[in-house]
Amino acid sequence: SAAATAAGGGGGSAGVPPQQMVDLGGNKRLSISRFQGRLSVDLREFYEKNGEMLPGKKGIALSPADWATLSSHLADVDAALKRRDMGFCLQLSGMRRVSLSEFKGVTYVGVREYYDKGSGELVPGQKGLNMNPAQWGACVAGAPAITAALQQAQAGR
């Protein structure tokens, strides 16, 4: 049956068991989110309240198309991070982009929405998440499982 074939996996990301959530460390998570019937891939920082982990304001919800762009360029971002290429920029939809920044000697990968201050100069907005190299590594490692979960959710609509 088709179900048995799917369960058996195959080449590529098809063989990866779907995962709804990947812990990136430092209370940051990569997860599949459904808001008002729309699916997205959420990069978000969580906080603890009364023993429960709740989503915080820091983060960004990526459309399936933006996630597809990001996940197909993970190696490029990785290479830029290794060479600490601060000029690197991966354009997502609209004003969203992936870029690198440095803070106290640590290089971060940021997935963020920018806005025009009116002068044509783009500045980083509130929506977004910075990941240190370890968190970015966890994001890269978890990407195939998140993609599999997203495809499953899209098929199950």
C-alpha positions, 0 to 999 in steps of 0.5 A, a space after each residue: 500500500 502507499 502508506 506502507 511505502 511512505 512509512 518505509 521512507 526512501 531517499 532524501 527528506 522523505 525518509 526523515 520522520 516528521 517532527 512538529 518541533 525542534 528545540 534549538 537550545 536557549 529556549 528557542 524553537 523551530 516549529 510548525 504553527 497553525 494560525 487562523 488556518 494558515 500553516 507556517 514555520 515558526 522560529 521563536 523564543 519561549 519563556 517559562 511561566 508557572 512551569 509551562 513554556 509559552 511563546 514569546 514576542 521574539 520570533 518570526 513565522 515563515 510562510 511555507 514558501 519562505 521556509 522552502 527558500 531558507 531550507 534550500 539555502 542552509 548550506 549557503 548560510 552555513 558557509 557564510 557563517 563559517 567565513 563570518 561573511 557579514 555581507 551575506 544576505 538571503 532574500 526571503 519574501 517581501 522585506 524578510 531576509 537572513 543575514 549575519 551579525 556579530 555581538 561580543 565576538 559571537 556571529 549570529 544568524 538572523 532571520 528577520 523582517 526589515 522595514 524602510 525608515 522612509 529614507 530607503 535605508 532598511 533597518 531590522 524590525 522587531 519580528 525575527 530571531 537571532 541564533 548563535 552557531 549552536 542554535 543555527 546548527 540545531 536548526 539545520 539538523 532539524 530542518 528535514 524533519 520540520 519540512 517533512 512535518 510541513 508537507 504532511 500538514 499541507 497534505 492533510 488539509 
